Amino acid sequence: MTNQQSAFTTLTAAEVTAVAPWLVDDPHNCHFYHTMEIPSAGLFEGHVDLRPGVQAYLGDISLAGQRVLEVGPASGFLTFYMEQAGAEVVALEVPDDEPLEMVPQPDLDLEAIYCDRIAHMQAIKRGFWFAHRHYDSRVQVYSGHADRLPTAMGRFDVTILGGVLLHCQNPMAVLRACSAVTDGAIVITEQAHPALMRTPKAPLCWFAPSRANRIWDVWWRFSPGFIVQALELLGWHELTWSTHDQLSQGQAYQHFTVVGRNRVQSRCDVSASHTC
Ligand SMILES: C[S@@+](CC[C@H](N)C(=O)[O-])C[C@H]1O[C@@H](n2cnc3c(N)ncnc32)[C@H](O)[C@@H]1O
């Protein structure tokens, strides 16, 4: 599977096809990021439990009959929830050999961390495919990064990015690429940062890593106002946001969700290159 995946990196965006489903029988070889109750397999405890607050996490959008792009499904709790609610879901997950955009921390053994991360993501992906099989799911998965979407995925009624932007070195490029393929609504959910929530409408962004804190997998924390202002620039006219608590290892953490609707296509969708 790894060889098959890495072969994609030599293809152009238009040539990339959906990942062939992995055959995973044994949940003990899986890591579940989400707590998931998987049909005919049981309950698996994960790092986060989105079950009680899933509707708020998804911005209370209508899912039935919608073609949904889910960026970064991890174990797929949201994926299969949305499919069960009647959406046609297409997911984009990071390639096996490029699992994240790592912060250049000078005092860490980044190579060792990178190898561990590759193995960790493989275990999360096995959990996704284990659940996919048990749900008898039709969800397609593409391999890639959210700022370079494979064109074969097509267009979407709704795009969801939950807990993704904080991991992206260039969040504006990701919002721009995702907006360009979305016709109906875009949903952005992030964990709220207490300092930024004092003035939630201000367009604030917190640079998370420092040499002292040694954070290597998170670049940013955002205010709701930052996401709203960025989406306005990308042509989204009707913007709403809400806050909600989500559970991680028994503790409630405040999150916010911004929903953009009613988008006017932009010249920026076509290309960032200039002809004049
Ligand atoms: C914190 S998990 C969130 C999982 C799920 N979306 C949720 O809201 O619970 C972040 C997910 O985004 C993926 N991810 C991170 N950076 C990405 C990128 N540049 N392109 C696509 N997926 C990315 C990770 O691999 C992982 O699956």
PDBQT file of the ligand as one rigid body, heavy atoms in Angstrom, charges set to zero:
ROOT
HETATM    1  C1  LIG A 301      -6.968  16.785  14.411  1.00  0.00    +0.000 C 
HETATM    2  S1  LIG A 301      -7.383  15.661  13.137  1.00  0.00    +0.000 S 
HETATM    3  C2  LIG A 301      -9.102  16.113  12.884  1.00  0.00    +0.000 C 
HETATM    4  C3  LIG A 301      -9.959  14.953  12.413  1.00  0.00    +0.000 C 
HETATM    5  C4  LIG A 301     -11.389  15.303  12.064  1.00  0.00    +0.000 C 
HETATM    6  N1  LIG A 301     -11.441  16.174  10.903  1.00  0.00    +0.000 N 
HETATM    7  C5  LIG A 301     -12.092  15.959  13.223  1.00  0.00    +0.000 C 
HETATM    8  O1  LIG A 301     -12.505  17.117  13.097  1.00  0.00    +0.000 OA
HETATM    9  O2  LIG A 301     -12.240  15.322  14.268  1.00  0.00    +0.000 OA
HETATM   10  C6  LIG A 301      -6.595  16.437  11.720  1.00  0.00    +0.000 C 
HETATM   11  C7  LIG A 301      -6.758  15.676  10.425  1.00  0.00    +0.000 C 
HETATM   12  O3  LIG A 301      -6.386  16.521   9.335  1.00  0.00    +0.000 OA
HETATM   13  C8  LIG A 301      -5.436  15.852   8.526  1.00  0.00    +0.000 C 
HETATM   14  N2  LIG A 301      -4.586  16.878   7.900  1.00  0.00    +0.000 N 
HETATM   15  C9  LIG A 301      -3.654  17.660   8.477  1.00  0.00    +0.000 A 
HETATM   16  N3  LIG A 301      -3.088  18.485   7.580  1.00  0.00    +0.000 NA
HETATM   17  C10 LIG A 301      -3.683  18.205   6.385  1.00  0.00    +0.000 A 
HETATM   18  C11 LIG A 301      -3.532  18.707   5.065  1.00  0.00    +0.000 A 
HETATM   19  N4  LIG A 301      -2.647  19.670   4.775  1.00  0.00    +0.000 N 
HETATM   20  N5  LIG A 301      -4.312  18.196   4.086  1.00  0.00    +0.000 NA
HETATM   21  C12 LIG A 301      -5.224  17.218   4.360  1.00  0.00    +0.000 A 
HETATM   22  N6  LIG A 301      -5.415  16.709   5.596  1.00  0.00    +0.000 NA
HETATM   23  C13 LIG A 301      -4.652  17.191   6.591  1.00  0.00    +0.000 A 
HETATM   24  C14 LIG A 301      -4.715  14.921   9.492  1.00  0.00    +0.000 C 
HETATM   25  O4  LIG A 301      -4.028  13.896   8.829  1.00  0.00    +0.000 OA
HETATM   26  C15 LIG A 301      -5.884  14.431  10.327  1.00  0.00    +0.000 C 
HETATM   27  O5  LIG A 301      -6.606  13.421   9.693  1.00  0.00    +0.000 OA
ENDROOT
TORSDOF 0
